């Protein structure tokens, strides 16, 4: 392959590799020659070959795997949330809210129609903006923040990273990690730096290591972490803020996805003096996944950069959707339904976790739509046996950042919609599958 790559400058060498890729001579997964070999073949300095590979990596065309070499990048599939397609199995890995506990938007729809919004008008509905400021100000210890409306939390995170980073920049992610965050970071061409999560949230040792690795952004779930269900404790949050005090320009993105449904207090990594931050709250868990709307409270500079990507006439979030969201979040009936949903998820998950513990499983009390269950053997083997018994479960392997990690011994189970009889049947099958 060295003989087919040409060029005497870094830019020429990178263009040559790009051309070989475009013509199909190089395909995803193909290895490029080692730097020393390529430099010797082309008669250039080793640093020139290094610079060429760096340009290709920053463009997302190659992947550097350390001692394993550099390979042509492909599009790596990532598991997605939601129901599995084309299965007759009972799906207990969906991560979905209960549709019966999502407020009916019909009564509010008639109230939100009215004067059409035209090009050039403010992109944020005034009523929603005012309500969001009051809601967020009670939790965010910042003297100055602005609210931006995006098409859901994933859209917010993608835009936040894009305005702050370039390809190959390092981003700290919780490990195990929310599937959408893994997908967003990979598609953006950023480097994921795993930070372990325990029962109190991100670990201090893990965050310090990530900062030493040069991360430019952190994505954290302050409560109801997906998939583990853990939430930051006040003590852990204070320790993490102390570590971050020396890194005020690292962008902190907090995805408080479970906000209105959470049974835990909101704790934060964002200290009062931190300069780059975003608290993102989606409405998808309590108003429904199809209500593609999230509120992002950010520092003023980040807000300015986001506004350039959400400009009037092009990419703003529909004012009808914003008004509908505001109408439901200020409606006593809708709020009562959200309160009922919060209590339901907490009660059903606690009951199921207790049932698991009576059968010897480690299932700590947690927050969120799912439970993180530790098994006595690798989860894939257990999941395969559960499939033969009619159940479809998600293994922890899907949420791991390190592809070389030991096989997971966890299942993430969404069981809040199981009846008592179905729950008992599932646990009996889980006991048998775990032997």
C-alpha positions as CSV (number, residue, x, y, z in Angstrom):
1,X,0.0,0.0,0.0
2,X,2.9,2.4,0.7
3,X,3.7,2.4,-3.0
4,X,0.2,3.6,-4.0
5,X,0.3,6.6,-1.6
6,X,2.0,9.6,-3.1
7,X,3.0,13.1,-2.1
8,X,5.9,15.1,-0.5
9,X,3.9,17.3,1.8
10,X,1.4,16.4,4.6
11,X,-1.5,17.9,2.6
12,X,-0.5,16.0,-0.6
13,X,-0.1,12.7,1.3
14,X,-3.5,13.2,3.0
15,X,-5.2,14.0,-0.4
16,X,-3.6,10.8,-1.9
17,X,-5.1,8.6,0.9
18,X,-8.4,10.4,0.5
19,X,-8.4,9.7,-3.3
20,X,-7.6,6.0,-2.7
21,X,-10.5,5.8,-0.3
22,X,-12.9,7.6,-2.7
23,X,-12.0,5.2,-5.5
24,X,-12.5,2.1,-3.3
25,X,-8.8,1.1,-3.3
26,X,-8.9,1.6,0.4
27,X,-12.0,0.4,2.3
28,X,-13.2,0.8,5.9
29,X,-10.9,-1.3,8.2
30,X,-8.0,-1.4,5.8
31,X,-4.7,-0.6,7.6
32,X,-2.4,2.2,6.4
33,X,1.3,1.6,6.4
34,X,3.2,2.5,9.6
35,X,4.5,6.1,9.7
36,X,8.2,5.1,9.5
37,X,7.5,2.8,6.5
38,X,5.5,5.5,4.6
39,X,8.1,8.2,5.3
40,X,10.9,5.9,4.0
41,X,8.9,5.0,0.9
42,X,8.1,8.6,0.0
43,X,11.5,10.0,1.1
44,X,10.0,12.5,3.5
45,X,10.6,13.3,7.1
46,X,8.7,11.1,9.6
47,X,7.0,14.2,11.0
48,X,5.5,14.9,7.6
49,X,3.8,11.5,7.5
50,X,2.6,12.0,11.1
51,X,1.1,15.3,10.1
52,X,-0.7,13.7,7.1
53,X,-2.2,11.0,9.3
54,X,-3.3,13.7,11.9
55,X,-5.1,15.6,9.1
56,X,-6.9,12.5,8.0
57,X,-7.9,11.7,11.6
58,X,-9.2,15.2,12.2
59,X,-11.3,14.9,9.1
60,X,-12.7,11.6,10.4
61,X,-11.3,9.6,7.5
62,X,-9.0,7.3,9.5
63,X,-8.9,6.0,13.1
64,X,-5.7,5.8,15.1
65,X,-5.5,2.7,17.3
66,X,-2.2,3.3,18.9
67,X,0.1,0.4,18.5
68,X,-2.5,-1.4,16.5
69,X,-1.9,1.2,13.7
70,X,-4.1,3.5,11.7
71,X,-7.0,2.2,9.7
72,X,-9.6,3.7,7.2
73,X,-12.6,4.8,9.2
74,X,-16.1,3.4,8.6
75,X,-19.5,4.1,10.0
76,X,-19.8,2.0,13.1
77,X,-23.3,1.0,14.1
78,X,-24.4,1.8,17.6
79,X,-27.3,0.3,19.4
80,X,-30.4,2.5,19.6
81,X,-33.0,3.0,22.3
82,X,-36.6,1.8,21.9
83,X,-38.4,-1.4,21.0
84,X,-36.6,-4.0,18.9
85,X,-38.0,-4.4,15.4
86,X,-39.5,-7.6,14.1
87,X,-39.5,-9.6,17.3
88,X,-42.2,-11.7,19.0
89,X,-40.3,-11.7,22.3
90,X,-41.5,-9.6,25.3
91,X,-39.1,-6.7,25.2
92,X,-37.8,-5.7,28.6
93,X,-35.0,-3.5,27.3
94,X,-36.8,-0.6,25.7
95,X,-36.0,2.3,27.9
96,X,-39.4,3.7,27.0
97,X,-41.8,5.6,29.2
98,X,-45.3,4.2,29.7
99,X,-47.6,5.7,27.0
100,X,-50.5,5.6,29.4
101,X,-48.7,8.0,31.7
102,X,-47.9,10.7,29.1
103,X,-50.3,13.7,29.3
104,X,-52.8,13.9,26.4
105,X,-51.9,17.0,24.4
106,X,-55.4,17.3,22.8
107,X,-56.9,19.8,25.3
108,X,-53.8,22.1,24.9
109,X,-53.7,22.0,21.1
110,X,-56.6,24.3,20.6
111,X,-55.1,26.9,22.9
112,X,-51.7,27.1,21.2
113,X,-52.8,27.9,17.6
114,X,-53.0,31.5,16.7
115,X,-51.0,34.1,14.8
116,X,-48.4,32.4,12.5
117,X,-44.8,33.1,13.3
118,X,-42.8,34.5,10.3
119,X,-39.2,34.7,9.3
120,X,-37.0,37.0,11.4
121,X,-39.1,36.7,14.6
122,X,-37.5,35.6,17.9
123,X,-36.8,31.9,17.8
124,X,-37.9,31.2,21.4
125,X,-41.5,31.5,22.5
126,X,-41.6,34.2,25.2
127,X,-43.9,32.2,27.5
128,X,-41.7,29.1,27.4
129,X,-38.5,31.2,27.8
130,X,-39.8,32.9,30.9
131,X,-41.1,29.6,32.4
132,X,-37.8,27.8,31.7
133,X,-35.7,30.6,33.3
134,X,-37.8,30.3,36.5
135,X,-37.6,26.5,36.5
136,X,-33.8,26.3,35.9
137,X,-32.8,29.2,38.1
138,X,-33.7,27.2,41.2
139,X,-31.1,24.6,40.4
140,X,-28.3,26.4,38.4
141,X,-25.9,28.4,40.6
142,X,-25.0,30.8,37.9
143,X,-25.6,34.6,37.9
144,X,-26.0,34.8,34.1
145,X,-27.4,32.1,31.8
146,X,-29.5,32.0,28.7
147,X,-32.0,29.4,27.5
148,X,-31.9,27.9,24.0
149,X,-34.6,25.6,22.6
150,X,-33.4,22.6,20.6
151,X,-35.0,19.6,18.9
152,X,-34.4,17.3,21.8
153,X,-31.5,16.5,24.1
154,X,-29.4,14.7,21.5
155,X,-29.7,17.6,19.1
156,X,-28.6,20.0,21.9
157,X,-25.6,17.8,22.8
158,X,-24.6,17.5,19.1
159,X,-24.8,21.3,18.6
160,X,-23.0,22.0,21.8
161,X,-20.1,19.8,20.9
162,X,-20.0,21.1,17.3
163,X,-19.7,24.8,18.5
164,X,-16.8,24.0,20.9
165,X,-14.8,21.1,19.4
166,X,-13.0,19.9,16.3
167,X,-12.6,16.4,15.1
168,X,-10.3,14.2,17.3
169,X,-10.9,16.4,20.4
170,X,-11.4,14.4,23.6
171,X,-14.8,14.2,25.4
172,X,-15.3,12.6,28.8
173,X,-18.2,10.2,28.8
174,X,-19.7,8.1,31.6
175,X,-18.9,4.4,31.4
176,X,-21.2,2.6,31.0
177,X,-22.8,5.3,28.8
178,X,-26.1,6.4,27.4
179,X,-26.3,5.0,23.8
180,X,-27.1,8.4,22.2
181,X,-24.0,10.0,23.7
182,X,-21.8,7.2,22.3
183,X,-23.4,7.6,18.9
184,X,-23.1,11.4,18.9
185,X,-19.4,11.4,19.9
186,X,-18.5,8.8,17.3
187,X,-20.4,10.5,14.5
188,X,-18.8,13.8,15.4
189,X,-15.3,12.3,15.1
190,X,-14.4,13.0,18.7
191,X,-12.4,10.8,21.1
192,X,-14.4,9.3,23.9
193,X,-12.5,9.2,27.2
194,X,-14.4,6.9,29.6
195,X,-15.0,8.0,33.2
196,X,-16.3,5.1,35.4
197,X,-19.6,5.5,37.2
198,X,-20.5,4.1,40.6
199,X,-23.5,4.4,42.9
200,X,-22.7,8.2,43.5
201,X,-22.1,9.1,39.9
202,X,-18.9,9.9,38.0
203,X,-15.8,8.9,40.0
204,X,-13.3,11.6,41.1
205,X,-10.3,9.5,40.0
206,X,-11.9,8.9,36.6
207,X,-12.6,12.6,36.1
208,X,-9.0,13.5,37.1
209,X,-7.6,11.0,34.6
210,X,-9.9,12.4,31.8
211,X,-8.7,15.9,32.5
212,X,-5.1,14.7,32.4
213,X,-5.9,13.2,29.0
214,X,-6.8,16.6,27.7
215,X,-10.6,16.5,27.5
216,X,-12.3,19.6,26.2
217,X,-15.9,18.6,27.1
218,X,-17.7,16.4,29.7
219,X,-21.1,14.9,29.2
220,X,-22.6,14.0,32.6
221,X,-26.0,12.7,33.7
222,X,-26.6,14.2,37.2
223,X,-29.5,11.9,38.1
224,X,-31.1,8.7,36.7
225,X,-27.9,7.9,34.8
226,X,-28.6,5.7,31.8
227,X,-28.0,2.8,32.1
228,X,-27.1,2.4,35.8
229,X,-29.8,4.6,37.3
230,X,-27.2,6.2,39.7
231,X,-27.4,9.9,40.7
232,X,-24.8,12.3,41.9
233,X,-24.7,12.7,45.7
234,X,-24.1,16.1,47.2
235,X,-20.7,14.9,48.5
236,X,-19.6,13.5,45.2
237,X,-20.8,16.6,43.3
238,X,-18.8,18.8,45.6
239,X,-15.6,16.7,45.0
240,X,-16.1,16.8,41.3
241,X,-16.7,20.6,41.3
242,X,-13.4,21.0,43.3
243,X,-11.5,19.1,40.7
244,X,-13.1,21.2,37.9
245,X,-12.4,24.5,39.6
246,X,-8.9,24.5,37.9
247,X,-10.5,23.8,34.5
248,X,-13.2,26.5,34.1
249,X,-13.1,26.4,30.3
250,X,-13.8,22.7,29.9
251,X,-17.4,22.5,28.5
252,X,-19.7,20.8,31.0
253,X,-22.9,19.4,29.5
254,X,-25.3,18.0,32.0
255,X,-28.1,15.9,30.5
256,X,-30.9,16.0,33.2
257,X,-33.2,13.9,31.1
258,X,-35.4,12.6,33.9
259,X,-35.8,16.0,35.6
260,X,-39.5,16.2,36.4
261,X,-39.8,12.5,37.0
262,X,-36.8,12.1,39.3
263,X,-37.0,11.1,42.9
264,X,-33.5,12.5,43.6
265,X,-32.4,16.1,44.2
266,X,-30.5,17.8,41.4
267,X,-26.8,17.9,42.1
268,X,-24.4,19.5,39.6
269,X,-20.8,19.6,38.4
270,X,-21.3,23.2,37.3
271,X,-19.7,25.4,39.9
272,X,-20.6,29.1,40.3
273,X,-17.4,30.2,38.6
274,X,-17.4,27.8,35.7
275,X,-17.2,29.6,32.4
276,X,-18.5,27.0,29.8
277,X,-21.6,25.0,30.7
278,X,-24.9,23.7,29.5
279,X,-27.8,22.2,31.5
280,X,-30.0,20.3,29.1
281,X,-33.5,19.2,30.0
282,X,-35.6,17.3,27.5
283,X,-39.3,16.8,27.8
284,X,-39.3,13.4,26.1
285,X,-39.5,11.3,29.3
286,X,-42.6,13.0,30.7
287,X,-44.3,14.6,27.6
288,X,-43.4,11.8,25.2
289,X,-40.4,11.0,22.9
290,X,-42.2,12.5,19.9
291,X,-42.2,15.9,21.7
292,X,-38.8,16.6,20.2
293,X,-37.9,19.6,22.4
294,X,-35.2,20.3,25.0
295,X,-34.2,23.4,27.0
296,X,-30.5,24.2,27.1
297,X,-29.4,26.7,29.8
298,X,-25.9,27.9,28.9
299,X,-23.3,30.6,29.6
300,X,-23.8,33.6,27.4
301,X,-21.0,32.9,25.0
302,X,-22.1,29.3,24.4
303,X,-25.6,30.7,23.9
304,X,-24.4,33.1,21.2
305,X,-22.6,30.2,19.4
306,X,-25.7,28.1,19.6
307,X,-27.9,30.9,18.3
308,X,-25.8,31.0,15.1
309,X,-26.8,27.3,14.5
310,X,-30.5,28.0,15.4
311,X,-31.1,31.0,13.2
312,X,-34.5,32.5,12.2
313,X,-35.9,31.1,9.0
314,X,-33.7,28.0,9.0
315,X,-33.4,25.7,12.0
316,X,-35.5,27.0,14.8
317,X,-37.8,24.7,16.8
318,X,-41.5,25.1,15.8
319,X,-43.3,27.7,17.9
320,X,-46.4,25.5,17.8
321,X,-44.3,22.8,19.6
322,X,-42.9,25.3,22.0
323,X,-46.4,26.7,22.8
324,X,-47.7,23.2,23.3
325,X,-44.9,22.3,25.6
326,X,-45.4,25.4,27.7
327,X,-49.2,24.9,27.8
328,X,-48.8,21.3,29.1
329,X,-46.1,22.3,31.6
330,X,-48.3,24.9,33.1
331,X,-51.5,22.8,33.1
332,X,-52.5,21.3,36.5
333,X,-54.0,18.2,34.9
334,X,-50.9,17.5,32.8
335,X,-48.7,18.1,35.8
336,X,-50.8,15.8,37.9
337,X,-50.2,13.1,35.2
338,X,-46.5,13.7,35.3
339,X,-46.6,13.4,39.1
340,X,-48.5,10.1,38.8
341,X,-45.9,8.8,36.3
342,X,-43.0,9.7,38.6
343,X,-44.5,7.8,41.5
344,X,-45.4,4.8,39.3
345,X,-41.9,4.4,37.9
346,X,-40.4,4.7,41.4
347,X,-42.8,2.2,42.9
348,X,-42.6,-0.4,40.2
349,X,-38.8,-0.3,40.0
350,X,-38.4,-0.5,43.8
351,X,-40.8,-3.4,43.9
352,X,-39.0,-5.3,41.2
353,X,-35.6,-4.6,42.7
354,X,-36.8,-6.0,46.0
355,X,-38.1,-9.1,44.2
356,X,-34.7,-9.5,42.6
357,X,-32.9,-9.2,45.9
358,X,-35.0,-11.9,47.4
359,X,-33.6,-14.2,44.7
360,X,-30.0,-13.2,45.4
361,X,-29.5,-10.6,42.7
362,X,-27.6,-7.3,43.2
363,X,-30.2,-4.7,42.2
364,X,-29.6,-1.4,44.1
365,X,-32.4,1.2,44.4
366,X,-32.0,3.6,41.5
367,X,-33.8,6.3,39.6
368,X,-35.0,6.3,36.0
369,X,-37.0,4.2,33.7
370,X,-34.8,1.1,34.0
371,X,-32.9,-1.1,36.4
372,X,-29.2,-2.1,36.3
373,X,-29.0,-5.7,37.4
374,X,-25.7,-7.5,38.2
375,X,-25.5,-11.2,37.2
376,X,-23.3,-14.1,38.4
377,X,-22.2,-14.8,34.9
378,X,-21.7,-12.9,31.5
379,X,-24.8,-11.1,30.5
380,X,-24.8,-12.3,26.9
381,X,-25.2,-16.0,28.0
382,X,-28.0,-15.1,30.3
383,X,-29.7,-13.0,27.6
384,X,-29.6,-15.8,25.1
385,X,-31.3,-18.2,27.6
386,X,-33.9,-15.5,28.3
387,X,-34.7,-15.3,24.6
388,X,-35.5,-19.0,24.6
389,X,-37.9,-18.3,27.4
390,X,-39.6,-15.5,25.4
391,X,-37.8,-12.4,26.8
392,X,-35.6,-9.8,25.1
393,X,-33.2,-8.0,27.4
394,X,-30.3,-5.6,26.9
395,X,-26.9,-6.5,28.0
396,X,-24.4,-4.1,29.5
397,X,-22.0,-4.7,26.6
398,X,-24.1,-2.3,24.5
399,X,-23.3,0.6,26.9
400,X,-19.6,0.0,27.4
401,X,-17.1,2.4,25.9
402,X,-14.1,0.1,26.0
403,X,-14.5,-2.4,23.2
404,X,-11.8,-4.5,24.8
405,X,-13.4,-4.6,28.2
406,X,-14.4,-7.9,29.9
407,X,-17.8,-9.1,28.9
408,X,-20.5,-7.3,30.9
409,X,-22.3,-9.0,33.8
410,X,-25.2,-6.6,33.8
411,X,-28.6,-6.3,32.2
412,X,-30.5,-3.1,31.8
413,X,-34.1,-3.9,32.3
414,X,-37.2,-1.8,31.7
415,X,-39.9,-3.4,33.8
416,X,-42.2,-0.7,35.0
417,X,-45.0,-1.9,32.7
418,X,-44.9,-5.5,33.9
419,X,-47.8,-6.7,36.0
420,X,-47.0,-8.4,39.3
421,X,-47.6,-11.8,37.6
422,X,-45.4,-11.0,34.7
423,X,-42.6,-9.7,36.9
424,X,-42.7,-12.9,39.0
425,X,-42.5,-15.0,35.8
426,X,-39.6,-12.9,34.4
427,X,-37.6,-13.2,37.7
428,X,-38.2,-17.0,37.7
429,X,-36.9,-17.2,34.2
430,X,-33.9,-14.9,35.1
431,X,-33.0,-17.2,38.0
432,X,-33.0,-20.2,35.7
433,X,-31.1,-18.4,32.9
434,X,-28.4,-17.3,35.4
435,X,-27.5,-20.7,36.7
